[in-house]
């Protein structure tokens, strides 16, 4: 089921007609183009905020995305900006929370250090860092064959 189908099955048709046809008081059907564009924008938000593609088989994705579509429609079509903006901000908060749980864009460990690992052997002599010297005092490299 596509995201638009998820939205239409969860919200009353009369509300979606209002949200997708703000300038047409006599409209009786949902404007599929406007609904589809809002769905596309929400799917783009998933990539932006969670670094994962929207997946219709994930219940968490569907719950947040449906809320996002309605929030985007409300923000773009209703005259009362405060309520719509608040609803959209709540959607973004839920999307950020989802990213912490399901996001695959993890920070990879890296360093900008100029230090390099030294070889344990220089020629025929075994060399250890100064911090490890005491730990290797009893170590005899290249022991004689028994």
N, C-alpha and C positions, 0 to 999 in steps of 0.2 A: 504494500500500500504506500503510495507516495505521500509526501508531507502534506500536500494540499488536501488529500483524502483524510488524513489524520485530523486536520483542523476542522474540516466540515463535519466529521463524525463526532467531534467533541464539543463544538459550539453551536448554539441555535442558529438556524438559517437566517432568521430575521436580523440578528446581530451582525452576521457576516455580510448581509445585504447592505446594512447601514455603513459598515466599515469599508466595503469595496466600491460603494456608489455614493460618495459624500455629496455630490452636486446634483444628484437625481433623486428627488423625494418620492417619485412614483415608481422607482425600480422595484422589481419583484424577484430578481435573480441575482446570484452572486456573480460579480465580474471576475471571471476566471483569470483574465490577464493580470489584474491587480493582485489577486491572491497568489498567482504563480510567481510574480516578481517579488513579493514579500517572502515567499518560501525560498527563492533563490538567494535573497539577501541574508536570510537566517542561515542557510547552508554555508554561505561565505563567512559569516560570523563564526561558525564552528571551526573553519580552517584558521581564521585569524586568532581566536582566543584559545582554542584547545589543540591546535596543530593536528587535528584528526578530521577526517571527512565525516559528515553526518551519516549515520547508519540507522536506517529505519527499523532494523531488527533489534536495536538496543533500546530498552524501555527508558533508560535515563536520557538518551538523546531525544526520543520522541517527546517526553514530558517537558523538557526545556525548550525544544524547538517549537512545539505548538504554542506555548506561552509567548515565545519570541515573535511568531508570525502575528499573533493578535496584538502584541505590543507595538510592532512596527506599523501595522495598519492603523492602530489608534493614534500613534504619534504623527502619522502623515495625513490623516483625514479629519481629525477632530479639532474643533476650534479651541477647546479647553486644553491648553498646553501643559499645565502643571500635573494633572492626573495622568495624561499620556506619557509625559516625560518620566514621572515616578514609576509608572508601570514598565517603561523601557529600561530604566536603571535597575529595577528588580530583576528583569530578565538578564541583563548583563552580569549582575552579581551571581545569579544562578549558573550562568555560563562559565564564569571564572571559577566557581566552586566545582563545577563538573570538570574543568580543566585540571584542577589539582588531583582529582581522582582518576580520570581516564586519559589525560593528556599523555602523548607519547613523545613530546618534545622535551626530553630530559636534558639537564645540563650535564655535559660530558666533562669528566675531570681533565684538566689541562694545566700547564704551568707556563710561566713566562720567565722562569729562572734561567740564569746564564750558566749555572753549574752543570757539569756533565759527569756521568758516571765514569770513574777511572777503571782501567783494566786491573785485574788482580795480579797480573804478571807483567813485568817490564824486563824483557830479555829472559834471563833464567832466574831472576829474583822475584819472589812473591811479595807484593806490596799491598798493604791494607790502609784504609784511611786512619788518621790519627785517633779518631773517636773509637775505633775498634781495636786498636793495638793491644790493649790490656786483655781483651777477650781471647786473643790468639797467641799469647806468649808461649803456651805449651804446644802449640801446633808446629809440627815439623813437616815442612813441605818435602815432597819427593823422598819418603822414607826408604831406607835400604830394603832390598828384597829379602824375604825371610828364607 
